[in-house]
């Protein structure tokens, strides 16, 4: 009788696990205002996480965890890891994570903390790696800045932020999505010089889709 009950219990556990695994694949888009969809009228659908969700369909649950103004580094004006969206992203227990931060770190008053950039990015990565879902993590290189609005500095993005992200990717054995190269010479998609318009957001979604999901 005891053996029979044990078999029933084991069968229930297997069925439960199968049900969980057969649900939509959870995708967390972590980032700043470009992920959030600053300036996008219908950001729920037209910011790149929303576009990506439409492209992937019902087999994927894509969530936008972008927060405008946020940074990678903790000693700056608005660290992403201090935000509720960060906690929500962890609670989502994603199976795939894209991290697109670094643009706001380039502000000169934030970049004074640059010696901590790599370690803080590694801390962010490790917090997702420690999740039960053991997600696949992709690091996105920031898009170019075509002006100095909000104090954002493209020279720092190119010569400071991006090299650090590449170093962390190599050290942590993580793949990179090179959005910076993709948007070189494409000023027309950045009406305020920093944030992509709807067409630019669509291009980001398409590039992420082709890099991660296209088979």
N, CA, C and O of each residue as an XYZ file, in Angstrom:
860
protein
N       0.846     -1.212      0.000
C       0.000      0.000      0.000
C       0.879      1.259      0.000
O       0.634      2.216     -0.736
N       1.911      1.221      0.854
C       2.822      2.359      0.950
C       3.534      2.592     -0.382
O       3.718      3.728     -0.817
N       3.938      1.466     -1.029
C       4.632      1.565     -2.314
C       3.699      2.147     -3.378
O       4.121      2.931     -4.228
N       2.425      1.751     -3.318
C       1.437      2.263     -4.266
C       1.244      3.766     -4.092
O       1.194      4.506     -5.074
N       1.135      4.217     -2.838
C       0.972      5.652     -2.554
C       2.180      6.449     -3.030
O       2.050      7.569     -3.524
N       3.363      5.846     -2.869
C       4.594      6.512     -3.311
C       4.601      6.666     -4.823
O       5.008      7.705     -5.342
N       4.157      5.645     -5.523
C       4.090      5.687     -6.981
C       3.111      6.763     -7.447
O       3.374      7.487     -8.408
N       1.976      6.856     -6.749
C       0.967      7.873     -7.085
C       1.546      9.264     -6.877
O       1.357     10.156     -7.703
N       2.259      9.442     -5.754
C       2.877     10.743     -5.448
C       3.912     11.112     -6.501
O       3.944     12.251     -6.968
N       4.754     10.160     -6.877
C       5.793     10.405     -7.880
C       5.166     10.754     -9.229
O       5.656     11.632     -9.939
N       4.094     10.070     -9.573
C       3.398     10.347    -10.835
C       2.831     11.760    -10.838
O       2.885     12.458    -11.851
N       2.287     12.177     -9.698
C       1.727     13.530     -9.575
C       2.808     14.586     -9.741
O       2.602     15.612    -10.390
N       3.979     14.315     -9.136
C       5.096     15.259     -9.245
C       5.557     15.374    -10.693
O       5.794     16.474    -11.193
N       5.681     14.233    -11.361
C       6.105     14.236    -12.774
C       5.118     14.994    -13.641
O       5.515     15.775    -14.505
N       3.830     14.764    -13.410
C       2.798     15.458    -14.181
C       2.840     16.959    -13.928
O       2.676     17.754    -14.854
N       3.062     17.350    -12.661
C       3.155     18.772    -12.309
C       4.340     19.424    -13.000
O       4.218     20.512    -13.564
N       5.495     18.751    -12.953
C       6.689     19.282    -13.599
C       6.500     19.393    -15.109
O       6.943     20.362    -15.726
N       5.848     18.409    -15.693
C       5.587     18.436    -17.137
C       4.695     19.602    -17.508
O       4.901     20.264    -18.525
N       3.693     19.845    -16.660
C       2.769     20.962    -16.913
C       3.502     22.287    -16.858
O       3.259     23.186    -17.664
N       4.424     22.396    -15.872
C       5.195     23.638    -15.730
C       6.097     23.856    -16.931
O       6.215     24.970    -17.441
N       6.740     22.764    -17.383
C       7.674     22.872    -18.488
C       6.968     23.153    -19.810
O       7.564     23.722    -20.725
N       5.704     22.760    -19.914
C       4.985     22.940    -21.170
C       4.371     24.336    -21.296
O       3.794     24.664    -22.333
N       4.491     25.163    -20.247
C       3.966     26.528    -20.305
C       4.830     27.399    -21.193
O       5.865     26.952    -21.687
N       4.412     28.647    -21.404
C       5.186     29.565    -22.244
C       6.584     29.793    -21.687
O       6.774     29.843    -20.472
N       7.555     29.929    -22.573
C       8.922     30.260    -22.176
C       8.960     31.717    -21.726
O       8.534     32.609    -22.460
N       9.468     31.955    -20.521
C       9.459     33.296    -19.937
C      10.708     34.081    -20.343
O      11.836     33.635    -20.134
N      10.482     35.250    -20.924
C      11.568     36.106    -21.405
C      11.507     37.445    -20.676
O      10.495     38.144    -20.742
N      12.581     37.802    -19.985
C      12.646     39.078    -19.267
C      13.554     40.043    -20.025
O      14.728     39.749    -20.253
N      13.009     41.189    -20.412
C      13.795     42.243    -21.058
C      14.153     43.280    -19.995
O      13.306     44.068    -19.573
N      15.397     43.269    -19.576
C      15.900     44.168    -18.536
C      16.594     45.343    -19.210
O      17.351     45.154    -20.162
N      16.340     46.567    -18.719
C      17.007     47.697    -19.350
C      16.541     49.043    -18.834
O      15.898     49.149    -17.790
N      16.884     50.063    -19.593
C      16.569     51.441    -19.222
C      15.409     51.978    -20.061
O      14.499     51.226    -20.409
N      15.434     53.278    -20.389
C      14.307     53.899    -21.091
C      14.114     53.369    -22.502
O      12.999     53.395    -23.023
N      15.179     52.889    -23.128
C      15.052     52.348    -24.484
C      14.283     51.040    -24.450
O      13.513     50.743    -25.364
N      14.489     50.258    -23.400
C      13.694     49.041    -23.190
C      12.272     49.404    -22.768
O      11.301     48.836    -23.269
N      12.163     50.341    -21.856
C      10.847     50.792    -21.371
C       9.965     51.305    -22.511
O       8.760     51.054    -22.545
N      10.594     52.030    -23.446
C       9.857     52.581    -24.577
C       9.588     54.063    -24.445
O       8.504     54.532    -24.792
N      10.572     54.815    -23.944
C      10.423     56.267    -23.788
C      10.090     56.914    -25.127
O      10.768     56.683    -26.128
N       9.043     57.722    -25.131
C       8.648     58.431    -26.340
C       7.786     57.626    -27.300
O       7.356     58.141    -28.332
N       7.535     56.373    -26.970
C       6.713     55.512    -27.822
C       5.256     55.627    -27.368
O       4.939     55.358    -26.209
N       4.388     56.022    -28.269
C       2.981     56.278    -27.926
C       2.313     55.041    -27.321
O       1.686     55.127    -26.265
N       2.444     53.913    -27.978
C       1.878     52.660    -27.473
C       3.041     51.739    -27.111
O       3.329     50.768    -27.812
N       3.697     52.066    -26.004
C       4.931     51.359    -25.676
C       4.690     49.889    -25.330
O       5.582     49.059    -25.504
N       3.493     49.563    -24.842
C       3.193     48.174    -24.500
C       3.346     47.262    -25.716
O       3.774     46.114    -25.602
N       2.986     47.798    -26.877
C       3.055     46.999    -28.108
C       4.238     47.364    -28.995
O       4.761     46.509    -29.710
N       4.672     48.637    -28.956
C       5.652     49.117    -29.925
C       7.061     49.315    -29.385
O       7.984     49.521    -30.173
N       7.265     49.261    -28.055
C       8.632     49.159    -27.544
C       9.120     47.751    -27.887
O       8.307     46.847    -28.075
N      10.438     47.557    -27.971
C      10.919     46.289    -28.528
C      10.471     45.037    -27.775
O      10.287     44.005    -28.422
N      10.280     45.055    -26.432
C       9.757     43.832    -25.812
C       8.360     43.466    -26.317
O       8.046     42.287    -26.483
N       7.524     44.480    -26.560
C       6.186     44.226    -27.085
C       6.212     43.695    -28.504
O       5.449     42.795    -28.854
N       7.095     44.256    -29.322
C       7.249     43.778    -30.706
C       7.764     42.341    -30.700
O       7.287     41.493    -31.454
N       8.744     42.085    -29.838
C       9.301     40.738    -29.729
C       8.239     39.736    -29.292
O       8.200     38.608    -29.784
N       7.379     40.152    -28.366
C       6.293     39.288    -27.909
C       5.372     38.902    -29.060
O       4.977     37.743    -29.187
N       5.033     39.872    -29.893
C       4.180     39.603    -31.055
C       4.872     38.650    -32.023
O       4.244     37.742    -32.567
N       6.163     38.861    -32.233
C       6.914     38.009    -33.158
C       6.993     36.564    -32.666
O       6.923     35.628    -33.463
N       7.138     36.386    -31.352
C       7.327     35.052    -30.788
C       6.029     34.288    -30.595
O       6.022     33.058    -30.643
N       4.928     35.004    -30.376
C       3.641     34.344    -30.236
C       3.386     33.749    -28.869
O       4.092     34.059    -27.910
N       2.385     32.900    -28.776
C       1.867     32.425    -27.496
C       2.786     31.441    -26.772
O       2.572     31.160    -25.592
N       3.783     30.925    -27.438
C       4.686     29.987    -26.785
C       5.708     30.698    -25.887
O       6.493     30.063    -25.183
N       5.673     32.038    -25.934
C       6.599     32.830    -25.130
C       5.832     33.890    -24.344
O       4.866     34.475    -24.834
N       6.280     34.119    -23.125
C       5.734     35.186    -22.286
C       6.842     36.223    -22.118
O       7.734     36.061    -21.285
N       6.775     37.297    -22.923
C       7.816     38.324    -22.920
C       7.370     39.487    -22.046
O       6.286     40.034    -22.249
N       8.191     39.867    -21.082
C       7.836     40.961    -20.177
C       8.864     42.097    -20.284
O      10.062     41.866    -20.446
N       8.359     43.315    -20.189
C       9.189     44.514    -20.241
C       9.510     44.965    -18.818
O       8.632     45.426    -18.089
N      10.774     44.827    -18.434
C      11.220     45.273    -17.115
C      12.150     46.478    -17.217
O      13.028     46.667    -16.375
N      11.951     47.287    -18.249
C      12.763     48.484    -18.424
C      12.333     49.608    -17.495
O      11.145     49.768    -17.214
N      13.305     50.390    -17.016
C      13.031     51.550    -16.159
C      13.863     52.723    -16.675
O      15.089     52.641    -16.747
N      13.193     53.798    -17.028
C      13.875     54.968    -17.584
C      14.908     55.531    -16.610
O      14.661     55.633    -15.408
N      16.062     55.889    -17.151
C      17.100     56.553    -16.368
C      18.018     55.645    -15.584
O      18.955     56.123    -14.946
N      17.771     54.334    -15.616
C      18.528     53.436    -14.749
C      19.915     53.099    -15.292
O      20.190     53.174    -16.490
N      20.767     52.725    -14.348
C      22.167     52.437    -14.631
C      22.546     51.030    -14.173
O      21.827     50.378    -13.415
N      23.694     50.593    -14.661
C      24.263     49.317    -14.219
C      24.882     49.467    -12.833
O      24.718     48.608    -11.966
N      25.592     50.569    -12.643
C      26.415     50.741    -11.440
C      25.596     51.190    -10.230
O      24.676     52.000    -10.345
N      25.953     50.642     -9.075
C      25.229     50.922     -7.846
C      25.512     52.313     -7.280
O      24.646     52.889     -6.622
N      26.694     52.860     -7.519
C      27.050     54.139     -6.916
C      26.617     55.343     -7.722
O      27.174     56.428     -7.558
N      25.638     55.172     -8.586
C      25.191     56.229     -9.492
C      23.841     56.800     -9.064
O      23.333     56.476     -7.990
N      23.264     57.654     -9.915
C      22.044     58.356     -9.515
C      20.793     57.482     -9.502
O      19.841     57.785     -8.783
N      20.778     56.382    -10.299
C      19.565     55.574    -10.376
C      19.893     54.116    -10.735
O      19.618     53.686    -11.855
N      20.465     53.368     -9.820
C      20.847     51.981    -10.114
C      19.633     51.100    -10.419
O      18.625     51.148     -9.714
N      19.745     50.309    -11.462
C      18.645     49.408    -11.823
C      18.347     48.436    -10.684
O      17.188     48.108    -10.427
N      19.389     47.980    -10.008
C      19.185     46.980     -8.953
C      18.496     47.526     -7.712
O      18.217     46.771     -6.780
N      18.217     48.825     -7.685
C      17.428     49.412     -6.599
C      15.949     49.514     -6.947
O      15.137     49.901     -6.107
N      15.595     49.170     -8.185
C      14.235     49.383     -8.680
C      13.316     48.191     -8.414
O      13.766     47.048     -8.336
N      12.028     48.478     -8.278
C      11.036     47.415     -8.109
C      10.998     46.502     -9.329
O      10.772     45.299     -9.198
N      11.219     47.069    -10.514
C      11.202     46.265    -11.740
C      12.250     45.161    -11.693
O      12.037     44.068    -12.219
N      13.379     45.450    -11.062
C      14.425     44.436    -10.913
C      13.919     43.277    -10.048
O      14.113     42.110    -10.387
N      13.276     43.609     -8.937
C      12.720     42.575     -8.060
C      11.635     41.788     -8.796
O      11.538     40.568     -8.662
N      10.821     42.505     -9.574
C       9.765     41.839    -10.343
C      10.350     40.891    -11.392
O       9.815     39.809    -11.635
N      11.455     41.314    -12.006
C      12.100     40.472    -13.015
C      12.625     39.183    -12.393
O      12.524     38.114    -12.994
N      13.180     39.283    -11.199
C      13.662     38.088    -10.505
C      12.499     37.173    -10.125
O      12.588     35.954    -10.269
N      11.413     37.764     -9.641
C      10.238     36.978     -9.250
C       9.584     36.284    -10.454
O       8.947     35.241    -10.312
N       9.752     36.869    -11.611
C       9.233     36.290    -12.861
C       9.914     34.955    -13.170
O       9.377     34.136    -13.915
N      11.109     34.741    -12.587
C      11.859     33.492    -12.768
C      12.023     33.172    -14.267
O      11.624     32.099    -14.720
N      12.609     34.103    -15.027
C      12.660     33.934    -16.482
C      13.590     32.808    -16.922
O      14.500     32.405    -16.198
N      13.336     32.321    -18.118
C      14.208     31.311    -18.722
C      15.190     31.932    -19.714
O      16.217     31.339    -20.045
N      14.859     33.125    -20.176
C      15.738     33.903    -21.054
C      15.749     35.337    -20.536
O      14.698     35.896    -20.220
N      16.948     35.935    -20.449
C      17.082     37.318    -19.984
C      17.938     38.099    -20.977
O      19.025     37.659    -21.351
N      17.441     39.258    -21.400
C      18.271     40.189    -22.158
C      18.536     41.399    -21.265
O      17.616     41.940    -20.652
N      19.786     41.815    -21.196
C      20.171     42.959    -20.366
C      20.707     44.063    -21.260
O      21.748     43.906    -21.898
N      19.990     45.183    -21.306
C      20.414     46.317    -22.127
C      20.537     47.564    -21.244
O      19.631     48.394    -21.166
N      21.681     47.658    -20.589
C      21.977     48.795    -19.731
C      23.320     49.396    -20.139
O      24.061     48.795    -20.918
N      23.632     50.572    -19.620
C      24.918     51.184    -19.892
C      24.841     52.590    -20.444
O      25.772     53.379    -20.287
N      23.710     52.910    -21.102
C      23.563     54.244    -21.694
C      23.632     55.331    -20.627
O      24.340     56.324    -20.797
N      22.905     55.150    -19.537
C      22.885     56.171    -18.480
C      24.148     56.162    -17.625
O      24.461     57.150    -16.961
N      24.865     55.053    -17.644
C      26.152     55.013    -16.943
C      27.145     55.966    -17.599
O      28.107     56.399    -16.965
N      26.909     56.293    -18.877
C      27.849     57.136    -19.628
C      27.784     58.613    -19.246
O      28.643     59.395    -19.652
N      26.780     58.995    -18.473
C      26.730     60.386    -18.018
C      27.976     60.649    -17.172
O      28.267     59.877    -16.258
N      28.721     61.727    -17.459
C      30.002     61.943    -16.770
C      29.928     61.855    -15.251
O      30.844     61.325    -14.623
N      28.837     62.372    -14.640
C      28.755     62.302    -13.172
C      28.526     60.880    -12.684
O      28.818     60.566    -11.530
N      27.999     60.003    -13.566
C      27.878     58.588    -13.215
C      29.161     57.827    -13.516
O      29.542     56.920    -12.776
N      29.821     58.197    -14.600
C      30.998     57.455    -15.044
C      32.167     57.597    -14.073
O      33.157     56.874    -14.183
N      32.057     58.515    -13.132
C      33.078     58.625    -12.083
C      33.179     57.323    -11.285
O      34.191     57.056    -10.637
N      32.118     56.521    -11.343
C      32.091     55.236    -10.628
C      32.531     54.081    -11.524
O      32.321     52.920    -11.172
N      33.138     54.377    -12.673
C      33.401     53.362    -13.700
C      34.230     52.171    -13.211
O      34.132     51.080    -13.772
N      35.037     52.369    -12.180
C      35.838     51.252    -11.668
C      34.965     50.126    -11.122
O      35.431     49.000    -10.947
N      33.683     50.439    -10.852
C      32.764     49.434    -10.316
C      31.859     48.821    -11.387
O      31.068     47.926    -11.088
N      31.968     49.294    -12.628
C      31.021     48.865    -13.668
C      31.024     47.350    -13.849
O      29.971     46.715    -13.806
N      32.198     46.778    -14.048
C      32.267     45.345    -14.336
C      31.728     44.508    -13.177
O      30.962     43.569    -13.393
N      32.121     44.840    -11.962
C      31.673     44.052    -10.814
C      30.171     44.188    -10.598
O      29.501     43.210    -10.263
N      29.640     45.386    -10.787
C      28.196     45.574    -10.603
C      27.409     44.841    -11.689
O      26.340     44.294    -11.417
N      27.930     44.825    -12.915
C      27.268     44.061    -13.973
C      27.307     42.569    -13.651
O      26.333     41.853    -13.884
N      28.426     42.108    -13.121
C      28.529     40.695    -12.737
C      27.567     40.352    -11.601
O      27.011     39.255    -11.563
N      27.374     41.287    -10.683
C      26.418     41.067     -9.588
C      24.998     40.926    -10.147
O      24.234     40.063     -9.715
N      24.659     41.783    -11.111
C      23.344     41.706    -11.755
C      23.174     40.361    -12.457
O      22.138     39.709    -12.325
N      24.186     39.960    -13.192
C      24.144     38.682    -13.907
C      23.964     37.528    -12.922
O      23.132     36.646    -13.131
N      24.742     37.545    -11.864
C      24.706     36.447    -10.892
C      23.344     36.321    -10.224
O      22.905     35.216     -9.905
N      22.672     37.455    -10.011
C      21.346     37.404     -9.380
C      20.344     36.657    -10.252
O      19.441     35.996     -9.740
N      20.502     36.762    -11.567
C      19.626     35.993    -12.467
C      20.094     34.548    -12.591
O      19.278     33.629    -12.663
N      21.396     34.354    -12.615
C      21.926     32.985    -12.702
C      21.505     32.134    -11.504
O      21.367     30.916    -11.620
N      21.303     32.772    -10.370
C      20.965     32.049     -9.140
C      19.503     31.616     -9.089
O      19.108     30.901     -8.169
N      18.703     32.033    -10.049
C      17.279     31.693    -10.049
C      17.061     30.210    -10.326
O      17.888     29.579    -10.984
N      15.963     29.648     -9.835
C      15.662     28.234    -10.099
C      15.580     27.909    -11.591
O      15.891     26.791    -12.000
N      15.164     28.881    -12.403
C      15.001     28.654    -13.842
C      16.328     28.564    -14.589
O      16.361     28.117    -15.735
N      17.432     28.985    -13.947
C      18.758     28.964    -14.578
C      18.705     29.549    -15.992
O      18.990     28.847    -16.962
N      18.346     30.815    -16.113
C      18.087     31.381    -17.444
C      19.332     31.520    -18.316
O      20.458     31.615    -17.828
N      19.086     31.527    -19.617
C      20.122     31.913    -20.576
C      20.135     33.444    -20.609
O      19.088     34.073    -20.763
N      21.302     34.027    -20.467
C      21.433     35.478    -20.353
C      22.189     36.029    -21.554
O      23.225     35.496    -21.952
N      21.655     37.107    -22.126
C      22.286     37.772    -23.261
C      22.569     39.224    -22.875
O      21.687     39.916    -22.367
N      23.789     39.682    -23.115
C      24.156     41.068    -22.865
C      24.055     41.872    -24.158
O      24.651     41.513    -25.174
N      23.297     42.957    -24.106
C      23.140     43.832    -25.274
C      24.100     45.014    -25.181
O      24.199     45.657    -24.135
N      24.797     45.296    -26.261
C      25.599     46.512    -26.315
C      24.676     47.685    -26.576
O      23.791     47.582    -27.426
N      24.851     48.812    -25.866
C      23.951     49.961    -26.037
C      23.976     50.504    -27.463
O      25.000     50.455    -28.145
N      22.838     51.019    -27.895
C      22.773     51.693    -29.198
C      23.600     52.981    -29.121
O      23.853     53.480    -28.025
N      24.024     53.525    -30.265
C      24.780     54.786    -30.235
C      23.921     55.940    -29.729
O      22.699     55.928    -29.872
N      24.566     56.921    -29.146
C      23.907     58.186    -28.788
C      24.310     59.214    -29.846
O      25.496     59.425    -30.104
N      23.313     59.844    -30.448
C      23.585     60.811    -31.518
C      23.551     62.255    -31.030
O      23.476     63.190    -31.827
N      23.607     62.422    -29.721
C      23.650     63.752    -29.119
C      23.995     63.609    -27.650
O      24.315     62.515    -27.185
N      23.930     64.716    -26.914
C      24.306     64.701    -25.494
C      23.110     64.982    -24.581
O      23.286     65.444    -23.454
N      21.902     64.706    -25.060
C      20.718     64.918    -24.229
C      20.815     64.094    -22.950
O      21.336     62.978    -22.951
N      20.302     64.664    -21.856
C      20.333     64.025    -20.527
C      21.765     63.766    -20.045
O      21.966     63.024    -19.084
N      22.743     64.360    -20.695
C      24.130     64.173    -20.288
C      24.770     62.890    -20.796
O      25.898     62.564    -20.426
N      24.053     62.166    -21.640
C      24.564     60.897    -22.168
C      25.715     61.175    -23.149
O      25.656     62.107    -23.950
N      26.746     60.351    -23.064
C      27.983     60.617    -23.803
C      28.357     59.415    -24.667
O      28.710     58.354    -24.152
N      28.276     59.593    -25.987
C      28.541     58.468    -26.889
C      29.996     58.025    -26.852
O      30.290     56.844    -27.037
N      30.908     58.964    -26.615
C      32.323     58.593    -26.533
C      32.560     57.633    -25.371
O      33.327     56.677    -25.489
N      31.889     57.903    -24.243
C      32.018     57.008    -23.090
C      31.347     55.667    -23.372
O      31.855     54.618    -22.975
N      30.207     55.702    -24.056
C      29.541     54.450    -24.439
C      30.490     53.599    -25.281
O      30.669     52.409    -25.019
N      31.093     54.220    -26.292
C      31.946     53.484    -27.241
C      33.263     53.030    -26.629
O      33.708     51.907    -26.867
N      33.888     53.903    -25.841
C      35.245     53.646    -25.367
C      35.325     53.143    -23.923
O      36.385     52.717    -23.465
N      34.194     53.197    -23.211
C      34.188     52.758    -21.828
C      33.180     51.653    -21.562
O      33.549     50.546    -21.169
N      31.909     51.957    -21.776
C      30.835     51.013    -21.458
C      30.943     49.731    -22.288
O      30.943     48.628    -21.741
N      31.034     49.882    -23.594
C      31.027     48.702    -24.471
C      32.232     47.791    -24.232
O      32.054     46.576    -24.139
N      33.448     48.325    -24.128
C      34.567     47.433    -23.812
C      34.382     46.677    -22.496
O      34.744     45.505    -22.399
N      33.822     47.338    -21.490
C      33.574     46.660    -20.217
C      32.548     45.534    -20.377
O      32.734     44.442    -19.841
N      31.460     45.803    -21.118
C      30.438     44.767    -21.323
C      31.047     43.570    -22.059
O      30.770     42.421    -21.714
N      31.868     43.839    -23.061
C      32.510     42.751    -23.811
C      33.441     41.939    -22.912
O      33.506     40.715    -23.020
N      34.156     42.623    -22.030
C      35.046     41.921    -21.103
C      34.258     41.026    -20.157
O      34.631     39.880    -19.908
N      33.161     41.568    -19.634
C      32.318     40.773    -18.727
C      31.724     39.576    -19.471
O      31.678     38.468    -18.936
N      31.273     39.800    -20.695
C      30.701     38.709    -21.489
C      31.723     37.587    -21.674
O      31.391     36.408    -21.560
N      32.950     37.962    -21.957
C      34.004     36.963    -22.141
C      34.322     36.247    -20.828
O      34.457     35.024    -20.794
N      34.439     37.013    -19.764
C      34.775     36.431    -18.452
C      33.665     35.542    -17.911
O      33.928     34.554    -17.226
N      32.421     35.902    -18.223
C      31.267     35.145    -17.720
C      30.719     34.152    -18.747
O      29.716     33.479    -18.507
N      31.394     34.076    -19.887
C      30.994     33.154    -20.962
C      29.536     33.378    -21.395
O      28.737     32.445    -21.475
N      29.225     34.648    -21.671
C      27.874     35.018    -22.080
C      27.878     35.569    -23.511
O      28.840     36.217    -23.924
N      26.815     35.313    -24.259
C      26.714     35.860    -25.620
C      26.346     37.341    -25.609
O      25.742     37.837    -24.657
N      26.717     38.034    -26.678
C      26.478     39.471    -26.813
C      25.576     39.739    -28.008
O      25.707     39.109    -29.057
N      24.659     40.684    -27.833
C      23.818     41.175    -28.944
C      24.321     42.572    -29.282
O      24.135     43.505    -28.500
N      24.951     42.721    -30.429
C      25.623     43.976    -30.781
C      24.672     44.974    -31.441
O      24.662     45.129    -32.662
N      23.879     45.645    -30.614
C      22.953     46.657    -31.130
C      23.693     47.927    -31.536
O      23.184     48.706    -32.343
N      24.876     48.142    -30.994
C      25.622     49.351    -31.325
C      26.010     49.364    -32.798
O      25.769     50.346    -33.501
N      26.603     48.284    -33.257
C      26.984     48.197    -34.670
C      25.766     48.276    -35.577
O      25.809     48.901    -36.636
N      24.684     47.639    -35.155
C      23.459     47.621    -35.973
C      22.899     49.021    -36.227
O      22.258     49.255    -37.251
N      23.140     49.951    -35.299
C      22.544     51.280    -35.427
C      23.561     52.368    -35.773
O      23.239     53.554    -35.706
N      24.771     51.984    -36.137
C      25.728     52.984    -36.597
C      25.233     53.600    -37.909
O      24.821     52.884    -38.822
N      25.277     54.935    -37.994
C      24.841     55.616    -39.215
C      23.344     55.651    -39.409
O      22.876     55.909    -40.519
N      22.572     55.396    -38.355
C      21.112     55.362    -38.481
C      20.463     56.429    -37.580
O      19.520     56.150    -36.839
N      20.981     57.618    -37.665
C      20.496     58.752    -36.862
C      19.008     59.000    -37.056
O      18.339     59.494    -36.148
N      18.480     58.661    -38.235
C      17.077     58.959    -38.554
C      16.084     58.229    -37.649
O      14.915     58.609    -37.584
N      16.536     57.193    -36.956
C      15.642     56.431    -36.077
C      15.639     56.952    -34.644
O      14.993     56.372    -33.771
N      16.368     58.060    -34.396
C      16.502     58.603    -33.048
C      16.071     60.075    -33.024
O      16.912     60.972    -33.085
N      14.763     60.315    -32.935
C      14.266     61.694    -33.033
C      14.815     62.645    -31.985
O      14.980     63.835    -32.256
N      15.101     62.137    -30.782
C      15.659     63.013    -29.741
C      17.157     62.763    -29.549
O      17.746     63.224    -28.571
N      17.757     62.048    -30.464
C      19.177     61.656    -30.530
C      19.552     60.495    -29.610
O      20.653     59.955    -29.722
N      18.661     60.104    -28.707
C      18.973     59.036    -27.742
C      18.032     57.835    -27.862
O      18.476     56.687    -27.864
N      16.731     58.112    -27.962
C      15.735     57.038    -27.935
C      15.238     56.693    -29.339
O      14.899     57.589    -30.112
N      15.193     55.411    -29.673
C      14.672     55.017    -30.981
C      13.175     55.320    -31.098
O      12.447     55.293    -30.106
N      12.730     55.607    -32.319
C      11.295     55.716    -32.585
C      10.724     54.310    -32.775
O      11.423     53.316    -32.582
N       9.450     54.239    -33.155
C       8.800     52.932    -33.311
C       9.553     52.031    -34.286
O       9.713     50.835    -34.043
N      10.011     52.614    -35.387
C      10.732     51.813    -36.385
C      12.057     51.303    -35.808
O      12.455     50.165    -36.057
N      12.731     52.161    -35.036
C      13.973     51.745    -34.397
C      13.764     50.642    -33.378
O      14.552     49.699    -33.297
N      12.686     50.767    -32.594
C      12.361     49.722    -31.608
C      12.057     48.397    -32.314
O      12.430     47.324    -31.840
N      11.377     48.497    -33.445
C      11.073     47.288    -34.227
C      12.366     46.628    -34.716
O      12.483     45.403    -34.728
N      13.320     47.449    -35.114
C      14.606     46.919    -35.574
C      15.356     46.212    -34.444
O      15.990     45.179    -34.661
N      15.278     46.780    -33.237
C      15.899     46.123    -32.082
C      15.264     44.750    -31.859
O      15.963     43.753    -31.679
N      13.931     44.713    -31.874
C      13.214     43.450    -31.669
C      13.596     42.422    -32.732
O      13.811     41.250    -32.421
N      13.678     42.859    -33.967
C      14.012     41.940    -35.062
C      15.430     41.396    -34.907
O      15.691     40.224    -35.175
N      16.348     42.273    -34.468
C      17.726     41.816    -34.315
C      17.844     40.835    -33.153
O      18.560     39.839    -33.254
N      17.152     41.107    -32.057
C      17.151     40.173    -30.929
C      16.525     38.853    -31.352
O      17.039     37.783    -31.024
N      15.426     38.929    -32.073
C      14.752     37.728    -32.558
C      15.685     36.882    -33.434
O      15.801     35.669    -33.258
N      16.338     37.546    -34.369
C      17.238     36.817    -35.295
C      18.457     36.261    -34.589
O      19.000     35.237    -35.003
N      18.898     36.931    -33.515
C      20.077     36.494    -32.786
C      19.771     35.323    -31.854
O      20.549     34.373    -31.768
N      18.640     35.391    -31.161
C      18.334     34.389    -30.136
C      17.389     33.295    -30.618
O      17.608     32.114    -30.348
N      16.349     33.684    -31.324
C      15.232     32.768    -31.531
C      15.114     32.151    -32.925
O      14.504     31.094    -33.084
N      15.687     32.797    -33.926
C      15.518     32.296    -35.292
C      16.308     31.014    -35.470
O      17.490     30.942    -35.131
N      15.650     30.020    -35.999
C      16.299     28.703    -36.182
C      16.383     28.371    -37.664
O      16.892     27.313    -38.032
